[in-house]
Amino acid sequence: IDYPQGNDQYNKPAIDHDKYIAGLNDLAESVQKYGARIAVQLHHAGRQTTLVYTEGKQPVSASDVPCKMIRSQPRALTIKEIEELSEKFSDGARRTKDAGFDAVEIHGAHGYLISQFMSPYTNKRTDRYGGDFENRMRFPLEIIERTRKKVGYNFPILVRMNADDYVEGGLKLQDTKK
């Protein structure tokens, strides 16, 4: 949804511009002609990427907590950038629907950007996007609300999330149940 800033691998399909709708429609129709359903998963790597995949742009996250797995040092997003990313996720969902897919999945798991906002391990913000549970949930909930407005009430929106971060100070099952 945000190439190259949100990229984390080579040859990942993009959905950050309307120019991709026709090609994505060809894919959707190819699958659907056999009676199958198909969805697009919207993703932003956040801090879990490298300068190679982001074409030299510093990885971003809820906070500037380094990624131990990838060994990247992200910078914290500004509120304006957070709002822009929320818009990019919902625009990606609208493109998904326009391309003829059957559903959209918002990837909020596995330590990627949305998960970085939800987890107290990676979200050290002190503004309206950090701190208590409600504030940490603000970013994913804004994405879902904007997405629903753009795709309507009859288009399925799925959200992928993990139940536990499995790190000290991370998201736990009790939070996820909420």
Buried (B, 14 or more C-beta within 10 A) or exposed (E): BBBBBBBBEEEEEBBBEEEBBEEBBEBBEEBBEEEEEBBBBBBBBBBBBBEEBBEEBBBBBBBBBBBEEBEBEBBBBEEEBBBEBBBBBBBBBBBBBBBBBBBBBBBBBBBBBBBBBBBBBBBBBEEEBBBEEEBBBBBBEBBBEBBBEBBEEEBEBEBBBBEEBEEEEBBBEEBEEE
